[in-house]
């Protein structure tokens, strides 16, 4: 099928989950690139602050809000896709702890939400040219390979199918699954469903997935208090060190690889703008390794007056990753230049240091 994937200046782009940590940045990058953005949120009121910020920066009429109470509802995107040329599907549950029903709390919304947007674009989005979906390196890096093959470097060719198998083993025996397992499994299942849909339906639009590692960086709307820090934001881990809530920087991170949230957002724009090249591709977004000790070292150097607040840990004693994540394809194919860890840390610190 011949795809005419070039978006004209001023094209309309649908961004789901626009009030989320990543979703807000994705919308911002599309607006900066000159597109009109329609952002979905569970409640319109949740996006009013974001709307005001966008209108202040880009003017009236560039950002619209659409209420989507439940991304699992069949047909919920059918009307929204009719007037857009590009789609960035970011909305997905981020539930790490307290998962009592993995299937209904996490897996179903991730998979069904993704399929709903694809079905809508395929059946009703006659003008849709490019679709990009946010996945995660969680759908790539399997536990068994990490532990059995030290030094293994994961690429877009890898799949973490075992996460679903392991989760089923826990749920079938009535056991509570470990924190994060349902989230990891949901990312894999949603992305597997996406590529199956593409294979079976051969849609007229291009389709690409972005797979971020641990996302760090400031929030788009600056919080006024710790309570304003997005619950679904991995930046909260960094914020906790900035304000002194976390005190042990030698604690290993959930995953020792990071990417700046702005780079993740920019990757979505690049995938849409270069749809023909990106069609059918998975792109890992990962800038390199990190640990919390590096972060506090950067923060304590930048804010000497806050040294009694920011934990010291053991300066210079950093974690060595036992495996690798290769994010270079995104640079080679689409031209993304990654932000380094120090810049990401200080940009975040500047936003949160006085909370």
C-alpha positions as a printed NumPy array, in Angstrom:
array([[  0.   ,   0.   ,   0.   ],
       [  1.306,   3.475,  -0.871],
       [  1.246,   5.745,   2.143],
       [  1.061,   9.543,   1.783],
       [  2.422,  10.269,   5.202],
       [  3.587,  13.888,   5.05 ],
       [  1.698,  16.124,   7.476],
       [  1.036,  19.626,   6.208],
       [  1.845,  22.638,   8.414],
       [ -0.989,  23.31 ,  10.815],
       [ -2.338,  19.752,  10.65 ],
       [ -4.449,  18.546,  13.554],
       [ -2.957,  15.924,  15.86 ],
       [ -4.791,  13.916,  18.519],
       [ -2.811,  13.275,  21.722],
       [ -4.392,  10.88 ,  24.211],
       [ -3.643,  11.159,  27.928],
       [ -2.667,  14.81 ,  27.528],
       [ -2.682,  15.612,  31.254],
       [ -0.186,  12.86 ,  32.015],
       [  3.52 ,  13.453,  32.568],
       [  4.588,  12.323,  29.09 ],
       [  1.351,  13.268,  27.325],
       [  1.619,  16.94 ,  28.279],
       [  5.149,  17.11 ,  26.874],
       [  4.092,  15.305,  23.693],
       [  1.331,  17.876,  23.141],
       [  3.772,  20.697,  23.84 ],
       [  6.267,  19.438,  21.256],
       [  3.571,  19.1  ,  18.605],
       [  2.424,  22.649,  19.336],
       [  6.009,  23.92 ,  19.114],
       [  6.31 ,  22.191,  15.745],
       [  3.313,  24.159,  14.455],
       [  0.47 ,  21.648,  14.737],
       [ -2.978,  22.054,  16.249],
       [ -3.457,  19.596,  19.126],
       [ -6.611,  17.929,  20.419],
       [ -5.805,  16.398,  23.796],
       [ -7.914,  13.772,  25.542],
       [ -8.404,  13.658,  29.293],
       [-10.742,  11.792,  31.632],
       [-12.277,  15.081,  32.801],
       [-12.103,  18.413,  30.985],
       [-11.484,  20.212,  34.272],
       [ -8.232,  18.278,  34.7  ],
       [ -6.765,  19.959,  31.622],
       [ -7.764,  23.572,  32.263],
       [ -4.404,  24.588,  33.734],
       [ -2.598,  22.975,  30.831],
       [ -4.941,  24.667,  28.344],
       [ -4.261,  28.059,  29.903],
       [ -0.519,  27.481,  29.678],
       [ -0.718,  26.427,  26.041],
       [ -2.921,  29.386,  25.118],
       [ -0.491,  31.743,  26.826],
       [  2.418,  30.295,  24.839],
       [  0.826,  29.515,  21.476],
       [ -2.338,  31.627,  21.338],
       [ -6.015,  30.798,  21.087],
       [ -7.276,  27.955,  18.924],
       [ -4.129,  25.841,  18.906],
       [ -5.139,  23.43 ,  21.681],
       [ -8.479,  21.771,  22.278],
       [ -9.632,  19.403,  25.022],
       [-11.752,  16.307,  24.466],
       [-13.168,  14.302,  27.348],
       [-12.626,  10.539,  27.149],
       [-13.737,   9.071,  30.445],
       [-12.679,   5.509,  29.662],
       [-10.298,   4.538,  26.854],
       [-11.672,   0.981,  27.024],
       [-15.142,   2.059,  25.867],
       [-15.672,   0.772,  22.352],
       [-16.045,   3.564,  19.817],
       [-14.887,   6.262,  22.229],
       [-12.4  ,   7.654,  19.692],
       [-14.554,   7.275,  16.56 ],
       [-15.623,  10.929,  16.304],
       [-12.305,  12.362,  17.469],
       [-10.227,  10.74 ,  14.729],
       [-12.382,  12.134,  11.918],
       [-10.792,  15.554,  12.009],
       [ -7.128,  14.729,  12.577],
       [ -4.164,  13.826,  10.38 ],
       [ -1.857,  12.484,  13.101],
       [ -2.34 ,  10.551,  16.343],
       [ -0.066,  10.102,  19.361],
       [ -1.566,   7.52 ,  21.698],
       [  0.074,   8.046,  25.09 ],
       [ -2.749,   7.16 ,  27.489],
       [ -2.164,   3.926,  29.413],
       [ -2.414,   2.938,  33.073],
       [  0.714,   3.441,  35.187],
       [  0.001,   1.249,  38.197],
       [  3.067,  -0.15 ,  39.954],
       [  1.896,  -0.983,  43.468],
       [ -1.348,  -2.198,  45.024],
       [ -2.446,  -4.209,  41.993],
       [ -5.141,  -6.609,  43.165],
       [ -6.606,  -7.439,  39.746],
       [ -3.862,  -7.115,  37.087],
       [ -6.113,  -8.054,  34.174],
       [ -8.803,  -5.454,  34.809],
       [ -6.673,  -2.753,  36.447],
       [ -3.756,  -2.726,  34.036],
       [ -3.652,  -5.191,  31.125],
       [ -7.139,  -4.641,  29.715],
       [ -6.979,  -0.822,  29.672],
       [ -3.532,  -0.862,  28.059],
       [ -4.466,  -3.35 ,  25.345],
       [ -8.057,  -2.264,  24.716],
       [ -7.235,   1.436,  24.743],
       [ -4.563,   0.869,  22.105],
       [ -6.835,  -1.274,  19.929],
       [ -9.688,   1.233,  20.266],
       [ -7.594,   4.078,  18.865],
       [ -6.315,   1.878,  16.022],
       [ -9.777,   0.614,  15.118],
       [-11.149,   4.148,  15.158],
       [ -8.366,   5.456,  12.919],
       [ -8.767,   2.515,  10.547],
       [-12.567,   2.715,  10.243],
       [-13.307,   6.411,  10.725],
       [-10.068,   8.363,  10.32 ],
       [-10.013,   8.816,   6.569],
       [ -7.539,  11.694,   6.919],
       [ -5.219,   9.998,   9.437],
       [ -1.754,   9.588,   7.956],
       [  0.463,   8.709,  10.899],
       [ -0.043,   7.042,  14.278],
       [  2.611,   6.755,  17.   ],
       [  2.02 ,   4.812,  20.212],
       [  3.919,   5.052,  23.489],
       [  5.212,   1.691,  24.652],
       [  8.178,   1.02 ,  26.976],
       [ 11.502,  -0.79 ,  27.189],
       [  9.549,  -2.97 ,  29.613],
       [  8.256,  -4.727,  26.505],
       [ 11.856,  -5.454,  25.464],
       [ 14.057,  -6.291,  28.457],
       [ 13.186,  -9.668,  29.977],
       [ 14.292, -10.693,  33.456],
       [ 15.623, -14.091,  32.388],
       [ 17.956, -12.625,  29.753],
       [ 19.156,  -9.895,  32.133],
       [ 20.113, -12.442,  34.757],
       [ 21.382, -15.279,  32.564],
       [ 23.351, -13.265,  30.009],
       [ 25.43 , -10.571,  31.766],
       [ 26.35 ,  -7.753,  29.4  ],
       [ 23.505,  -8.467,  26.987],
       [ 22.43 ,  -5.357,  25.073],
       [ 18.7  ,  -5.165,  24.338],
       [ 17.517,  -3.72 ,  21.031],
       [ 14.2  ,  -3.314,  19.245],
       [ 14.505,  -6.924,  18.077],
       [ 13.918,  -8.209,  21.625],
       [ 10.577,  -8.953,  23.298],
       [  9.741,  -9.455,  26.954],
       [  6.973, -12.011,  26.41 ],
       [  7.877, -13.794,  29.612],
       [  6.361, -10.989,  31.716],
       [  2.867, -12.079,  30.693],
       [  3.683, -15.733,  31.402],
       [  5.072, -14.957,  34.853],
       [  2.106, -12.725,  35.709],
       [ -0.315, -15.509,  34.772],
       [  1.561, -17.88 ,  37.065],
       [  0.989, -15.539,  39.988],
       [ -2.667, -14.83 ,  39.251],
       [ -3.557, -18.466,  38.532],
       [ -2.389, -19.437,  42.013],
       [ -4.064, -16.48 ,  43.725],
       [ -0.769, -14.824,  44.621],
       [ -0.163, -11.085,  44.593],
       [  2.199, -10.226,  41.771],
       [  5.433,  -8.313,  42.505],
       [  5.299,  -4.501,  42.15 ],
       [  5.588,  -3.41 ,  38.547],
       [  5.023,  -6.823,  36.954],
       [  1.501,  -6.02 ,  35.739],
       [  2.723,  -2.743,  34.243],
       [  5.561,  -4.515,  32.422],
       [  3.21 ,  -7.208,  31.121],
       [  0.672,  -4.6  ,  29.974],
       [  3.237,  -2.805,  27.846],
       [  4.191,  -6.037,  26.136],
       [  0.611,  -7.159,  25.586],
       [ -0.529,  -3.788,  24.243],
       [  2.354,  -3.587,  21.791],
       [  1.975,  -7.185,  20.631],
       [ -1.717,  -6.448,  19.979],
       [ -0.782,  -3.328,  18.032],
       [  1.529,  -5.115,  15.618],
       [ -0.956,  -7.937,  15.188],
       [ -3.585,  -5.347,  14.258],
       [ -1.263,  -3.819,  11.67 ],
       [ -0.495,  -7.203,  10.142],
       [ -4.129,  -8.262,   9.934],
       [ -5.661,  -4.972,   8.791],
       [ -2.923,  -3.289,   6.721],
       [ -4.166,   0.201,   7.658],
       [ -3.71 ,   3.214,   5.382],
       [ -1.758,   5.084,   8.064],
       [  1.823,   4.57 ,   9.198],
       [  2.335,   3.021,  12.624],
       [  5.29 ,   3.416,  14.98 ],
       [  6.006,   2.688,  18.658],
       [  8.282,   4.632,  21.018],
       [  9.8  ,   2.628,  23.883],
       [ 11.201,   4.927,  26.6  ],
       [ 13.464,   3.729,  29.377],
       [ 13.11 ,   5.367,  32.838],
       [ 11.75 ,   8.843,  32.072],
       [ 13.184,  11.801,  33.985],
       [ 12.849,  15.559,  33.66 ],
       [ 10.607,  18.42 ,  34.771],
       [  6.849,  18.468,  34.512],
       [  5.347,  20.686,  31.861],
       [  3.114,  22.513,  34.342],
       [  5.301,  23.545,  37.266],
       [  3.878,  22.147,  40.51 ],
       [  3.282,  24.434,  43.457],
       [  3.657,  21.657,  46.038],
       [  4.828,  18.071,  46.379],
       [  1.201,  16.994,  46.073],
       [  1.082,  18.505,  42.582],
       [  3.772,  16.157,  41.3  ],
       [  2.067,  13.813,  38.864],
       [  1.295,  10.455,  40.464],
       [  2.136,   8.685,  37.228],
       [  5.409,  10.55 ,  36.846],
       [  8.731,   8.772,  37.215],
       [ 10.201,  12.229,  37.846],
       [  8.782,  11.858,  41.355],
       [ 11.74 ,   9.593,  42.164],
       [ 14.146,  12.432,  41.365],
       [ 11.964,  15.013,  43.095],
       [ 12.098,  13.004,  46.317],
       [ 15.865,  13.494,  46.417],
       [ 15.589,  17.197,  45.597],
       [ 13.278,  17.846,  48.571],
       [ 14.953,  15.404,  50.955],
       [ 12.148,  12.865,  51.089],
       [ 14.476,  10.117,  49.819],
       [ 17.679,   9.67 ,  51.785],
       [ 19.486,   6.66 ,  50.295],
       [ 20.936,   7.401,  46.848],
       [ 22.731,   4.053,  46.906],
       [ 19.34 ,   2.415,  46.412],
       [ 19.264,   0.924,  42.895],
       [ 16.695,   2.477,  40.549],
       [ 13.78 ,   0.513,  39.101],
       [ 15.792,   0.368,  35.874],
       [ 19.303,   1.838,  35.451],
       [ 18.637,   3.569,  32.115],
       [ 17.064,   6.975,  31.576],
       [ 15.716,   9.329,  28.941],
       [ 14.665,  12.957,  29.242],
       [ 10.9  ,  13.454,  28.989],
       [ 11.378,  16.17 ,  26.388],
       [ 13.326,  13.736,  24.196],
       [ 10.52 ,  11.187,  24.509],
       [  8.02 ,  13.814,  23.389],
       [ 10.212,  14.94 ,  20.52 ],
       [ 10.556,  11.306,  19.396],
       [  6.781,  11.145,  18.937],
       [  6.852,  14.229,  16.716],
       [  9.743,  12.882,  14.644],
       [  7.959,   9.558,  14.162],
       [  4.869,  11.331,  12.85 ],
       [  6.814,  13.779,  10.68 ],
       [  8.907,  10.98 ,   9.174],
       [  6.084,   8.491,   8.943],
       [  7.259,   6.618,   5.869],
       [ 10.687,   5.961,   7.374],
       [  9.248,   5.136,  10.801],
       [  6.392,   2.949,   9.551],
       [  6.408,  -0.489,  11.173],
       [  9.332,   0.419,  13.41 ],
       [  9.898,   0.198,  17.148],
       [ 12.205,   2.856,  18.606],
       [ 13.855,   2.559,  22.001],
       [ 14.279,   5.992,  23.596],
       [ 17.174,   5.745,  26.038],
       [ 20.054,   8.154,  26.573],
       [ 22.263,   6.028,  28.827],
       [ 22.715,   4.759,  32.363],
       [ 21.849,   6.547,  35.578],
       [ 21.582,   6.012,  39.298],
       [ 20.415,   8.167,  42.175],
       [ 23.936,   8.758,  43.486],
       [ 24.857,  10.553,  40.262],
       [ 21.722,  12.648,  40.614],
       [ 22.426,  13.771,  44.19 ],
       [ 26.054,  14.491,  43.284],
       [ 24.863,  16.842,  40.52 ],
       [ 22.253,  18.436,  42.785],
       [ 24.569,  18.975,  45.755],
       [ 27.141,  20.594,  43.471],
       [ 24.523,  22.888,  41.915],
       [ 22.781,  23.783,  45.198],
       [ 25.376,  23.982,  47.979],
       [ 22.889,  25.76 ,  50.241],
       [ 20.649,  22.666,  50.106],
       [ 23.27 ,  20.147,  51.211],
       [ 21.497,  19.562,  54.5  ],
       [ 18.35 ,  18.597,  52.539],
       [ 19.789,  16.615,  49.628],
       [ 21.183,  13.262,  50.723],
       [ 24.939,  12.812,  50.376],
       [ 25.147,   9.052,  50.012],
       [ 28.613,   7.945,  48.906],
       [ 29.758,  10.519,  46.334],
       [ 31.256,   8.959,  43.224],
       [ 30.154,   5.419,  44.044],
       [ 27.942,   4.619,  41.086],
       [ 26.028,   1.534,  40.018],
       [ 27.36 ,  -0.429,  37.065],
       [ 24.593,  -1.75 ,  34.835],
       [ 24.794,  -5.492,  34.226],
       [ 23.033,  -5.245,  30.857],
       [ 22.556,  -2.666,  28.125],
       [ 19.739,  -0.815,  26.373],
       [ 20.536,   0.469,  22.882],
       [ 18.663,   3.669,  22.014],
       [ 20.83 ,   4.577,  19.018],
       [ 18.336,   3.571,  16.309],
       [ 16.189,   6.602,  17.145],
       [ 19.172,   8.852,  16.48 ],
       [ 20.258,   7.034,  13.32 ],
       [ 16.816,   6.874,  11.723],
       [ 15.017,   9.986,  12.942],
       [ 17.832,  12.273,  14.096],
       [ 16.986,  12.617,  17.797],
       [ 19.85 ,  14.042,  19.892],
       [ 19.6  ,  12.927,  23.517],
       [ 19.814,  15.177,  26.572],
       [ 22.538,  14.146,  29.04 ],
       [ 21.81 ,  13.142,  32.639],
       [ 23.333,  16.23 ,  34.241],
       [ 21.216,  18.571,  32.127],
       [ 18.086,  16.548,  32.845],
       [ 18.85 ,  16.521,  36.575],
       [ 19.491,  20.257,  36.821],
       [ 16.458,  21.153,  34.71 ],
       [ 14.332,  19.099,  37.095],
       [ 16.077,  20.432,  40.17 ],
       [ 15.416,  24.011,  39.094],
       [ 11.692,  23.285,  38.986],
       [ 11.468,  21.466,  42.295],
       [ 14.25 ,  22.843,  44.515],
       [ 11.959,  25.23 ,  46.399],
       [  8.999,  22.911,  46.922]])
